[in-house]
Amino acid sequence: MLAPRPAPALLFRQICVLAAVAGVWAGRAPIPGLTAAVLVWIAAGALPRARLAVFLLCVAAGAGLSLATRPEAPPTPPDWFEAGSSVRLQGRVAEVSGQPDRRLRVLLEDVRPEGDLAAAPLPGRVNWTWDRNKSAPGPRPLPGQTVGLTAKLRPVSGFANEGVGDSSAYWAARNVRFSAWTYGDRGQVTLSGPGNTAAALRERWRSALETALAPDASPVSEVGAETPPPTPDDAASQARAMLPALLFGDRYGLDSATLDMFTRAGLVHSLALSGQHLALAATAAALLVWLLSRGRAAVLLRLPRRGLLLITAAPPAALYLWVGGAPPSLVRAALMLLGGALFCLSRRARAPADPLFFAVLCLLLAWPQSVFDLSVQLSVLSVAGIMAALPWLRPSVPARTPLGRAARGALTLIVVSLAAQLATLPITLHTFGRLTPLFPLNLLWLPLLELVVLPLAALGAVLLTALGPQPVSDALFNLAAFPGQGLITMLEWLRDHGRLVVEQGLRPLAPAALGYAAAGAAFVCLRGRRGAESGAARRLALAAALLLPLGAVIRETQDWCARREQRVTLRVLDVGQSQALALEWPGGRLLLDGGGSLSPRFDPGRDVVAPALTANRPPRLNMVLASHADLDHVRGLIAILETFDVAAFGRSALPFIREKDGDDSDAARLEAMRLRRRVPLREFRAGDTLDLGGGLSLDIVHPPERGRFSSNNGSLVARLTLRGHGLALLCGDAQKPALRRMLQSGADLRADVLVLPHHGSATSLSPDFYDAVSPRVALISCGAYNSFGFPRPEVLAALAERGIPVLTTARHGELRATWTGAGRNETAAPVLTVFRPFRSPGLAPTPGASLSLPGDAG
């Protein structure tokens, strides 16, 4: 049976590194960061006065680093910049990376109008996405080259919703302030200059591999030239496209469907470059050490075998770090290898975890904001979990026979995989909130990846680079792709049979994540130890007992306050150029529309709405409503119905799936998901009322039971009322004909809040409708700098003439209207709250700020 050895206690130098990390966290989020610092102090035990002063100094230094390096609001763009307008640009290429679906992500510096060197450049970098799916094969841009292109420039603007990370923070940390997008040859891209020599060599190797993996391989004629896309996106072609992703970190040949399957199976992490890839360097170093021990055994008298292994692995590891493009997880692994080598050369005693803390310290000094980088967090925590589990891998299973060694290897794989998953669980839950029941597939795939796929692919790439195209490399690539082909075929079968499912969970708050970490640390300290370590374990266990239930306490307190105040909240979520409305009241929640996007890689329902609704909340909804079947309103609902516990689904009584729609239409897929999840259906028509309890109801004012309407004019329009008082009018995409019909019906349309129809389009401009509603404020869901120009100036002008203030998700992020005890006083006004945590040019910066409306008391 397993008999764990005591885990090594933390050294003071390691405690100082953790203190600095907590300080960096405190610089952005003081309460969680300082709580983390207290937990580190508890784990350290009683510190002498001098060491306590050093500990506090490390916390303060981390906070100072965080404040000094935090992203700032960018300076005002130069006069020539006009957001959303097409312009001919030139810029210097800083970075290039291959993205799924044959796209390139190119970061540009020194961007200005082409040919106008006197013009001031844009502040910060430009993230240019080049979709080459329909473009003629040609060379990729190289770092150092000058590129010219025609594109529309927009400031980077993420999705600002309460409790959900904003992608603009990610880009701001990398000084990326603007974005541009071109499709195929439409951008009229030109390249000039030789580019960086090292980057050109790496691109030549990558391009040679891509050509060798193509169905009709032909010699590469120029640096960066690429092969045309393969015609079938089947398992075989996708398995071969995995090899550049595994060797170079280049996902250019993979499609989004393949990545979605890997994500659902919990395997997508295996496609990222990490420490397992540096195992190739360790293998080469082990072979070299073995040869040295045979030919020059005296070397081992000067340096231990382990130290020699680490030192000889450093050069190939550095080479692979360059080949792989140096992602954070690979940098962490390389720094650990470097730290181990330095400790061995210094001949000083080291703890097993010292290389990991050395890597964290280097990352902290070079890039303090790496503390908030998700890939760094997952990489470091997974290794920490594995190190904490190492005492469990004591040789309790006999390893003298081949069967014993196989059993021990299987046990090691299971324990290591579980430890990595458990260590990263709070981060993955807090960030995504999704879990996969198919995680055990890692036990099947990871051994094949590490023992078959990576070594064969790497050997084939080395032979291809050294000897050029030849049959041996082709054979090695075919063998390396075969396990991946089998895996993809299995995943496709699971997907087609409805078995490739994910589970949405509650996204815990930071205190719960810290409590989880404290509980894990207490368990590690307690196993096999006595004395001071067991005392620290008891203190950590007590801290965990206080922190773990804190999320539930906060949630119950909020619910109690909501019931006491009769609080009703309407949330207009920031989902870009689409719409998703969440309604919350004491004892219930409802979602009207779930957003949608044309991108096959981004699903607002999965990536924005679900995280926003599960921030310290279970994934449960009393009802989901679809206003109409347009993709920007219902595509996101598919993920919601799949992963949430939904009591009922509602839509208009008009035909939802049109005759011209196929089985792949959003309406058809949504209906198929409803049937699969067995969600009851309710159909609504004008005059119906959905009773929400406590005098709160949704009164349906459109469409009628019969009639011929376009998709937009058939939108479900609902009036939220509390004991007869109109709180909000939710209009979907209703256009002028539908608005006129509602006016002619004589229905009471008055409401405090008007969610403007059709995102503020001119096709829904109706001053008479605005007069009939007479709102205190108009809310608009629209994307920043959208190509439609929503909201239209004439709509804003008509609202301004009536003194109706306007808030948009593009400018203010999530919009929240809250009523407390509304309905008892006709003049009671909602409290408006906005969430825009990062400033972009022209965007409001204040998160969680409450706004006063004209006419409000005080």
N, C-alpha and C positions, 0 to 999 in steps of 0.2 A: 504494500500500500504506500501511498505518498507520505513522505515524512519531510516537511519543509525545513530547510536550514534557516537560521535567523537572517533576516535582511540586514545589510550593513546600515549602520546609523548614518545620518547626514553629517557631513563635515561642515565646519564653520564657513569655509569658502563657498560651499554649495548653498548654504543658508543665505549668504550674502547675495548670490546670484538670484535666488528666489525673491529676496527682498527687493532687489532692483526691478525685477519683473512686476511685482506687485505695485511698486511705485509708478512704473510706466502706466499700468492700468489705472491707478488712482488719478493720474494726470488727465485722463479722459472721463472716467467714471469714478468719482471720489469714494462713494460708499462701498461698491463692490471691491475696488482696489485696496482700500484700507482694511476691509474685512479679510481679504486674502493675506495682507501683511500680518494681521493678528493671528491668522491660522499658521503662518510660517513661524511666527514667534512661539506659538504654542508647541509646534512640532520641535522647535529647537530646545525647548526646556528652559531651565533657569540659566540666564546668561550673566556673566560677570559685567560689572558696570562698563568697563572699557569696550567689551564686545557688544553690549547693548547699544552703546553710542555709535559704534561702527554699523550695526544693523540699521539703526534709525537713519544714519547718514546715507546708507545704500537706498533706503526707501525714498528719501528726499532727492537723491541724485536721479533715481529713476523717474520721479515725478517731474523734476526739472528737464530731463531729456525729453519726456513726453510733451511737455508744454512748448519746449523750444523747437521741436520738429513737427508739431501738429500741422495739418494742412490749413492754409489760410485762404481767405477769399482772394480770388485772382484779381489782378489789376484790371482796370477798364480796358476793353479791347480797343485797338486802333480805329481810326475813323473809317478806314476802308471796309471794316467788317460789318456785315449785315446778316444776322442770323437767318438761316433758311434760304438765302439767295444763292443761286449758282454762280460760281466764280472760278476763274482759271488760276490755279495755285502752283507754287513750287515750294519744296521743302527738302530737308536733308533726312535721309532714312536713319533712324536710331536703332530700331529693333524690327525683326520680321519673324512671325510664327505662323505655322500652318494650322488652320482651324477646320473643324468638320464641315462636310458638304462643299469641299473644294473652295474654301475661302482663305484669304490671307489677312492677318492682322498686322498692320504696319504702323509703327509709331514714328511720327514725323516731328522734327524740330526745325526752328527757324523758318516757320511757314509765313509766306507773304504772297502778294499777287505776282504771277510769273512775269519776269522781265523788269520788275520795278524794285530794284535793289535799294532805292531810297525809302521805300515804304517801311514803316515799323513792323516787325514780325509780331505774330500772335504771342501773347504770354503763355508759357507752358507748351505742352506737347499736343499733337493732334492724333487721335486714334482713328486711323483710316482702315475701314474694312473693304476689301476688294473681293467681291464674289466673282470667281472665274469659271463658274459652271458652264457658261455659254461663250466664253472667250476663246480665241485661238490660242493654242499652246505657245508659250514664250517664256523668256527668262523671268525669274523672280527678282524683285528689288533686293539689293544688298545693302547692309549697313554701310554708311559713308557715301552712298550714291545720292545724286540729286534727282528727285522725281517731280514731274509736272503732271497735273491732272485737273480735270474739270469736275467739281462736286459742290454740293451744298454743305456749308459748314454750320454746325450747331453746337452751342455749349453743352457739355456733358451734364445731364440731368437724370438722376435715378428715380426711384419710386420711394417717396417719403411717407411711410405709414407707421403708426405707433407700434412699437415692439418688433419692428422688422428692420433689418440692416438695409442701408441705402447704398446702392452700387456706386453712387457718385463719390462716396467716401473712399472706396477702393481706388478709384481712378485719381482722386485728389492726392492720395498718398504717393502716387507715382508721377505727380505733376502733369497728369493728362487732363486738360481743361476743355478740349473741343473734340468733336467727332465728325467724321465724313464717311460716306458710303458710296461705292460705285459698283455697277453691275456689268460684267462682261467687258466689252470694248467701248462702252458708252462714255467712260471717263476720259478717253483719248490719252491714255497714260504714256508718258515718255520717260526714259531713263537715261542718265548721263553720268559719266565718271566711272572709274574702275571699281570703286567700292573698297571696303576693308579687305586686306589680303587674307587674313585668317578667316573672315566670314566667307570669302569667295572659295577658299579651300573646303570649308565645312559644307558649303552649299554644293560643291562639286561632288563630294562623297554622298550627300543626301540624294542628289539628283541621279547619280549613278545607281543607287539602290532603288529608287523609284522606277527608273527605266528597266532595271533587271526584273522587277516584280510585275511589270506591265504584261498584259497578255501577249502582245507582239513587241518583244524587246528589240530595241535598236540602239546603236551606239549614241552616246550623248554628244551633240555637236558643239554645244556652247555651255558656259557656266550658267547654271540655274535653269536651263531649258527643261520643260516638263512634258510628260506624256499626256495625250488626251485621256479623258475619263473613260474607264471601262464601261462597256455597254450594260452588262448585267450587274446589279448590286446584290449578287447572291452571296451565300456563305463563303464560297471559295475566294471571291475577290475581296470581301471584307476581311477575311482571315489574313490575306496577304497585305492588305492595307494596315493591319495591326502592327506589322513589323517595323515600318518607319516610326510609328507612334512609340513602340517599345525601345527602339534604339536611339532615335533623335528627338523624341517628344513631339513629333510632327503628326497631327491627326488629320491632315489635309485629305487623305483618301477615304477616311471613315465617314459614314453618313450618320445623321442624327438618329435614325431608327435603331442602328446598332448600339450607339451610345445609350439610348434610352433603355434598351434591353439589359445592357451591362449595369446601368444604374438600378433598375428594378431588381436585378439579381444580387445587388450588393457587391458587384465585381469591378465597378468602374475605377476604383482606386488602383487596380492592378495594371491599368493602362498608363498610369502616371510614373514618371521617373523618380526613383527613390533609392533607399539603401540597398534593396535587393539587386538593383542594377550594378551597384559598386561591388557586389559579390563577384561579378565577372573579373574585376580588377584583383580582388583577393584570390580568386582561383589562379589567375596568371602569376600572382606573387607566390602562392603556395607551390606552384610548379617550379618556379625559379629557386625557392628556398630548398626544395627537395633536391634539385640538381646540385646546388651549392653544398648541401650536406653530404652528397655522394662524392663530389670532386674535391671540395675544400672544407672538410669537417672542422678545421681549426677556427673557421669563422664563427662557429657556434660557441666557442670558448670566450670570445670577446663580446658577443651580443646574444641574448637569449633568442630562441627560435621565434617566440611571439613577437619580440621587438623587431627582428629581421623581417618577419612577415609584414608587419605594419609599415616599415620603412620601404620595402620593395614594392608594396601596394600603392604607395603615394603617387609615383609618376603615372602609372596607368589610370589611377583614379582621377588625377588632375586632367589627363587627356580626355577621359570620358565626361568629366564635368563640362569641358569645353564643347565636346561633340553634342552633349545633351542640352545645351543652351542654358545651363545653370539655373534650373528652377529651384525654388526655396527648399523643397524636400531633398533634392540632390545636393544642394549646398550644405544642408545640415549633415547629411551622411559623410560628405567629404571633410567637413570640419571635425567630425568625430574621429575620422581616420587620422587626420592631421594631429589632433590632440593626443590620440593614443601614441602616435609615433614620437611626438615631442616628449611625452612623459617617459617613454622608454629610453630615449636618447639622454634625458636628464638623469636617468637612473634613480629617480626619486620614487618613493612609494606612492601609489595612486589607488583610489577607490574605483570599483567597477563602473560607477556612474560618472566619474570625472570627465571622460570624453564627451558625454552628452552635455554636461554643464559647461564645458569649454566651448562647445558649439553654440549653446544658447547665449553665452557671454559675448562671443564674437558677433553673432547676429544682433544682439542688443546694442553693441557699440557702433556697428556699421549702419544699422537700420532700426532705430528704436521702435518705429511703428510696426515692425514685424510681429510684435506681441499681438496685434490685432489681425494679422494675416491668417486666413483660415488654413491654408496649406501648411504654414509653419506650425500652427497650433496642432493640427492633426498629426503631422510628422513627429513632433517632439513628444506629444502625449502617447502615441502608439509605442515609441521606443521606451518611454518611461514605464508603460504598462508591461512591456516584455521584460524589462529589467526587474520589475517588482515580482514577476512570475518566475524568474530564474531559480529562486530557492526551491520551488516546487519540482524542478527538473532533476532533483537528486537521483542518482542511479539506483532507483528502487526496482526497475525492471532489468533483469539480467541481460547484458549486452555482449555475452561471450559468443553467442551463436548468431548466424545470419537472421534467424527468426527473432531472436531477442533484440538485435540491432534494428530490425524493421519495426518491431513493436515500440521500441524506444523512440525511433524517428517519428512514427505516427503519433505517439503521445506528445512529443515535443511540438509537432505541428499543431495539434489540437489546443494545447495549453497556450502556445504563443499567439495563435489566431484569436482565441477567446480573450486573452489578456489585452491585445491591441484593440479589439472591439469594445471591451468594457472600459478601457481607459479613455477612449474617444467618444463614448456614448453621450455624455452630457453636452459635448460640443455639437455633435451631429443632431441631437434632439433639439438643442436650443436654436441651431441655425436652420435646419430643414424640418424637423418634426416628423420625419418619415422613417419607418423601419421596414425591413424586408424579411419575410419569413424564409427566404431562400439563401440566407447567409451561409448555411453549411456547404453550399457549392464552392466556397473558398477552399475547403479541405480537398476538393477534387481538382480545382483549377490551379491553385498556387504551386503545388509540387510540380505539375506539368510545366507551368510557366518558368519556374526557377531551374528545373533540372533538364528540360528539353527545349522549350521554345527559345528562351534567351540565349543559352550557350550556342545552339545551332545557328540562330540568326546572327549572333555576333561573329562566330567563326566564318560564316558565309560572307558577311560584310567585310571582314579583314581580308579574306581571299579576293573578293571583288576589288577592293581598293588596291591591293598589291599586284594582282595579276590581270585585272580587267575581267570582262565577261568571259566565263568558262563554265562547262557543265557541272563542275563540282559545287560551285556557289549556287547554281540553280537547284541542284539536288538538295543542298542544305536548306535553302529557302522553302522548298516544297515540304520537306520534313518538318521544318519549324512551323509552317502554317497549318499543318494537318490537325494538331490538337485544337487550335483556334477554330478551324472549320467545324470540327465536331461540336465544340461548345456553342458556336453560333447556331448551328442546326438544332441543337437541343433547346436553346433559348427561343428560337422561332416556334418550335412545337409547343412549348409552354405558353408563349404569348397567344398563339392561335387557338389554344384550348382554354384560355382564360385563367391560366395558373400563374402567370407572371404578374403578381399583384404586389402592391405596397400597402402599408398600414400608416395612417396619419395618427400621430400621437400628440399629446399635450406638449407644448414647447415650454420647458421650465425656465423660470427666472434665474438670474445670476446667483442669488443666494442658494437656490437648490443645487446648482452645479457645484458651488463651493462646498456645500454640505456633502455632496456625493464624493468630492475629492477628499474631504476630511475623513469620511467613513473609510475610503480606500486606504488612505495613509494610516489610519488607526489600525486597520486589519494587518497591513504590512508590518507596522511597528510591533504589534502584539505577538505575532507568530514566533514562538520560540525564544522570546526575550523576557528579561526580568529587569527590575530596577528602574532606572531613569526612563528607559525606552517604554516600558509598560506604563509608567506614569504619563508620558506624553500621549500614549495610545488612549488612555482613559480620558484625557483632556480633549483630544481630537474627537473621540466618540461622543463626548458631551456636546461639543460644538456642532457635530453633524446632527445630533438629535434636535438641536435648536434651529439649525438652518434648513434641514430637509423639509420640514412641514411649513416653512415660512410662506412658500408660494400658496399653499392651500389656505393659510390664515389670511393672507392678503386678499385672496379671491373671495372667501366667505365674508370678510369685512366689507369689500366693495359691494357684494350682493346685498348685504344687510343695509348698507347706506342707500343703495338704489331702491330697495323696497320702502325704506323709511321716507325717502324724498320723492317717491313715485317718479323715479327718473326714467325718462325715455330718451334714447340716443339714436340719431341717424348718422351713419358714417358713409361718406362718399369716398371710397378708397381710391388711392392714386394708382391707377392701372394703365397709365398712358392713354393712347387714343382708343379708349374703350370705356366700359362703364361697369361698375360693381357697387351696389348699395347694400349695406348691412344695417339692420334694424335690431336694436337691443332694448329690452324692457324687463322689469322684474319677473324672472322666471322663464324667459324665453329669448330666442334669437331667430332672425329670419334673414335670408339672403335673396336680394332681387338682382338678378344677372351676375355673371361671374367674370366679365371681361373676356378678351380674346385678342389674338395676334395672328398675323399672317406667317410669322416665323415658325418653322417646325421645331426650333430649338427652345423657344421661350413660350411658356404657357402661363398667362397671368393668374389663372385659377390655381394652378399648382405652385407657382413660384412666388406669388404675391398675396392672393386672397387667402389661401389656406394658412400660410404662416401668420397673417394678420389676425385671423379668427381663432388661432390656437395659441396665441401668446398667453400663457398661464391659464388657458381654457381648454376643456376637452373638446374633441372634434364632433360636436353635436349641434344640430339645427332643428328647430321646430318645423321649418318649411323652407324650401328653395323655390323661388319663382323665376320664370323666364318671361321677360317682357315681349320678346319676339325672337325669331330664329336667326337673326344676323350674327355672323361669327364674332363680332366685337362685343357681343352681349352674352352668347351662350357657349362659345367654345371652352371657356374656363370652367363652366359648370360640369363638364364631363369629369374632370378630376375631382371636383367637390363631391359629386354623387358617388364616385368610386371609393373615396377614402373617408368620407364623413358618415356619421350616423344621422340620416335624414328621415324625419318622421313623415313628410309628405312633399310631393312635388306639384307645383301649380303652374298653369299657363292659361292662355286665352282659349275660349271655346272655338275659335276659328281654326281652320286646318293649320297644323303646325308644320307638318312635312309636306312641302309642295310637290306637285306631280313631276316637275322637272328635276327635283332633287334626287340624287342617287343614294345608294346605301352608304357612301362615304361622306355624305353631307353632315354638317354639324348637328342638324336637327335629328337625323337618323341615328347618328352615333350616340347622341344624348338619350334618345328614346331607348336604344338598345342597352345602354348602361342602366337606365331606370328599371328596365325589365329584369336585367341580370341581378340588380341589387334589391329587387322586389320593393321598390318605393311606391306607395300608393299615389294615384294621380287624382288631382282636382282641376276641373276646368272652370274658368270664371268668365263672366260677361257683365256688361254694364248693369248696375243695380244690385249685384251681389255684395255681400259683406263678409269679410274674414274677421271673426271675433278673436282678439288676442287676449282678452280677459282684463278685468279691472276698468272697464269702460273704454279701453283702447281697441281700435279696429282699423282695418284697411277697407275702405269703400271703393269698389271698382266703378269707374266712370266711363271707361272705354276699353274695348270695342263692344258694340252691341252683339246680340246673339247671331245675327245674320248680316250678310253684306259682303261685298267684294272690295277688298282693301289690298294695297301693296303691303309688303312686309313691314315697312316703317309705319304706315298709317294704321296697321292692325296691331300696333303696340298696346300692351296692357298698361293702362294708366290708372294709378291708384292714389287715393287721398287718405293720408294717415290722420285719424281724428281721435281725440280723447274727450269723451262725454260731449260730443258734438262740436268741439273746437277744432278747427283745421290746423294741424301741425305742419304737414308737408304734402306737396303734390309731386308725385313721381311720374314722369312723363315718357320714359323710354325714348324712342326715336320718332314720336308722333310729329307729323308735318302739318302744314296749313290746312289741308282738307279735314284731317282728324281734329285739329283744334277748333275749326269752325263748327264741326258737328257737335263737339262738347259744349260750345257756347250756345248753340241752338237748342240743345237738350234741356237747358234750364237747370242743370245740376249745379249744386253749390261747389264752387271751385276754390273758395277762399282758403288760404293757408299762410302760415308764418314763413315757410321756406318753400321756394320753387326750385326743384331740380330741373334745370332748363332742358327742354326737349332737344334731341338730336345734337348734343354737344355744343349748342350755340350756333347751329347752321342757319343760313339765311332762308332755307326752305322751311324753317319752323318759326320765322319771324312773324309775330302776331301781337301788335300793341293792344288790341282789344282783349286778347287772352291775358296779357300781363295785368290789365286793369281789372279783369274779372277775378284773378287770383289775389291781387293786391298783396304781394309778399313783402315781408320785411327785408329779405335778402334772397338773391338768386345764386345757386350753386351750379357749377359747370364741371363735368368730367371731360377732360381733353388732354392730349399729349402736348408736351412742351415743343413749340416751334413745329407743329404738325403741318403736313403738306396741304391740308385742306384750308388752313387759315382760320380754324375754329378757336375761339368764338369770333364770328364775323363782326367787323366794325359797326355795321348798321344795327345789329342786335344789341351790342353794347350801348350804342347811342340811344336806342329806344328805351332801354332800361334806365340809362342815366337821366333822360328827360323826366322820368317818373320818380327819380330819387331813390331807385332801388340799387343798393350796393351789390357788387358781383365779386364772388370768390371762385377761383378756378384751381383744379388739382395741378395744372401745369405750373402755376405760380406759387401755390401755397402748400402743395402736397395733400395729404389726407385732410378732408374737411369734415368737421364733426359739429353737429347741432344737438344740443342737450337741453331738454325741458325738465324742470323739477316742479312737480305739483301743477303742471300746466293744465289748463282747462277750467280751473276754478276762477280764473281771472282772465277776462277777454284780452287784456293788454299785456299779459305775460309774454316775455320775449325769450327766444332760445339763446343760450350761450354758445357762441361760435368759437371753435378751436381749430388751429391749423398746425401742420407738422411738416416743416421744411428745415431739416437740420443743417444742410450745407447750402451755402450761397453760390448760385451761378449768376452770371451777368443778368441783371434785371429780375432776379427771383428773390422772394422774401426769405429771410434767414431764420426766423425764430421758431423753434420747435415747441409745440405744446402751448403756444401763446393764445390767450383768450382775446377776442375782439369785441368791441362795443358796436352796437348798431345804432343808426340814427333814431332818436326818440327814446332810447333806453334811459331809465332813471339813473341818475348818478353818473 
